[in-house]
Amino acid sequence: MIAVLFKKKETTIDRSKRILPQHIGIIMDGNGRWAKKRGLPRQAGHQAGASNFRKITRYCTTLGIKSLTVYAFSTENWKRPKEEIDALMDLFYDYLQDALVNFREENVRTTFIGDTSIFSEKIQALMQEAVDLSADKTGMRLNIAVNYGGRDEIVKAIKEISAEVAAGTLQESDITPELVSTHLYTAGQPDPDLIIRPSGEYRTSNFLLWQSAYAEYVFMDDILWPDFSTENLEEALDEYSRRNRRFGGV
């Protein structure tokens, strides 16, 4: 996997003919810096980021994207100051309440990936309600990664597979990459074709490590997540369409 820094190209793409990814991953980065640049508390950046998330999610549905995975809160984010984490949890709770009302009519199936057991009972209850209410939706699959880490996800899969081997229900020779994929949070979904990271950071930050083996990366160095627009998304899709995906072949 080679991460390529996105730079706007002179060549144009006929958007009516371009190839779109089935699954997009977005690392929603830069909320705190967005707020700092404006002399605002970090919580204001997270609020702006959450609002933008709603806009970009809805736009992806209009494009016909099959799966969208957004990195909302990582296993490492617990290291942040308590007041910021408390504000994030309040924001997450408010988002869930809002989603249950305003996303009810959207044809989007919502899933939360990561270890959700660590959240408060009231947040877990709203998460489950959001999942249940959208379970029969046939449109885009929205994966919200919360308390998520790619390494933890792989360890979880290893433990589950090891337990099956120990129980005698699985032979060691049965373990394949395809089998491992069935034990990941995204089981049954296509791997991400495109992962986008605004904010000027050029790393994967423990996001979808297994699934992104052949993903195309687009890093945007002059845009923070709250300012990431639908046109920025279109530019990333143009860049994706320019890529020659060989999957190790010629």
Phi, psi and omega in degrees: 000127177243121178276126183248126178292129182286128170224135183298131184259159179286325182293142181258158180244135173282102187293342177284345184241358185288159178269123180263147175290151174282325187226123178249135171249140179230126172268104187279087190244146173110008181298315182296317179294325177300316180291318181299320180299336183255006179070027183251159175294154182303328180301327179295324177294320179293324177295317178295321178295320179295320178296319180292325177303316180300316182296313183292323178299313180297322180294322179298326178294325180289336180278345182087020177294134184280321180221140175227124177243124181245137181270102186262319184205119185267168176296335180277343183292346177294346180283352182287164180304145184303319182296326178289319178297317178300318179294321178295320179294320177297318180295319179297318178297315178297320178300316182297319177298317179296318182296323181295336179264304190277339178262002183301324183271352179283141179273066183231130177264121186262135175225144174250125181248139185125177179275097184275355184293344184279345182281162180298159181299323182291325177289317178300321180296318179292323177299314181296322178296319179297320178294313183296317183291337182255004188300329183265003180291147185250001183271214185298143174268120179254114176257119178256113183275112180230137190046048184250142171212134182299321179294317178299322180296318179292320177299318177302315180296318180298316180297317180296317180293319179299321179296322178292321177295316180297326180280352180082008180270356181214137177266149179303325180292346179278350185282117181226166174304324179295321179294316178303318181299330180288347179257009178267163180299332183265019182309135179088355179251154176294149174296152180297132176274328187222131174237128184247134174226109171279176169102353177088006175263137186243062178212164184271340175054041171067031185253118175050051186300314181289312188291336187266018184308323180237023178287149171270134180254139172233114177257131179246115191268355183238018183227128173266152190308315181301337179264358181293120188255172176296328177290324174299320176297316179299320179296321177295322178291324175299314180298318177301318182294336178282340187288146176257101186271110184253347178052042179088353180270196182259000000 
